[in-house]
Amino acid sequence: MDFNTVYAQKLTTADRVAALVKDDDWVDYGWAIGTPVSFDAALAKRLPELHGIKFRGGILCHVPEIFKIENQAEHFCCCLLYTSDAADE
């Protein structure tokens, strides 16, 4: 089986991936331009029905859709990490 066949078998939609997220899951959100834009929008639609979701990521280049839902604290917490040489001075 060649690479293209394997790749095609694994392709899915952001909505299908968002449907896999369950209460109390950890979701890695990437860094900078690696933030999953289509998944973010799909998950933001589902987030009001979920609770205890924990997001991990850092250095965002845009405001994620998940930050725009109402009553954020009821549904998720966010752990954004970053590093800086400034902390060493």
N, C-alpha and C positions, 0 to 999 in steps of 0.2 A: 504494500500500500504506500503510495507516495504522500509527500507532505501536504499537497493541496487537498487530497481526499480526507486526510485526518483533520486538517484545519476546517474543512467544510462541515464535517460531522460535529465539531465542537462549537460552531457558531450558534449564538442564541441572541435573544433580544434583552434589552435593559429591563423591560417589564418582567420577563421570566426570571431574571436574576434577582430582581427586587422581591419577587414572590417567595424566594428561598429564605429571606431574612425572617428570623423568629424573635420573639420577645427575649430580652437579655443577651442577644448576640453582640459580639465585637465585630465591627466593620472597619477594615483598613481603607482609608480614603485617599491614599497616595500623597504625593508632594508636588507643589507648584503646578506645572503644566501636566502632571500625571494624574490629576484629580479626575475621576470618572464622571464627566458632564452628563451623559445620557442616563447613566445609572443614578446619579444624584437626583435628576428630575423625576425618574420613575419611583425612587424610594421616597421622595418628598410627598408624592401622592398617597403612598401607603402608610407613612409614618404616623398619622393620627390614630391608626388602629393598633399600633405597636407600643410597647413599653419597655423601658430599661435598656434600650439600644445604646451601645457605647461606640463612639467613633474615634479612630486614631489616625492622625495624619499631621501635616505641618505645612507652613508657608503657602497659604492659599493665594492664588492669583485672581480670584473672583469670589463673590459672595455665593456660597452654595445654596441651592434651593431648599435644602433641609433647614437652613437657618431662617427661612421665611415662614415656616408654619406657625400657627398659633399655639400657645402653651407649650413651648419647647421643652421646658423642664419636666413636664409630665411624661414625655416620650423618649428623651435621650439625654446623654451627656457627651461632651466632646473633650478629647485629650489631644490638643494640638502641640506638637513638639517642634522645636527649632534649635539650631546651634549657632553660636556666635563667638568670635574671638573676643568680643567686648567683655564677656564674662571673665576672661582671664586677666584683664587689666585692673 
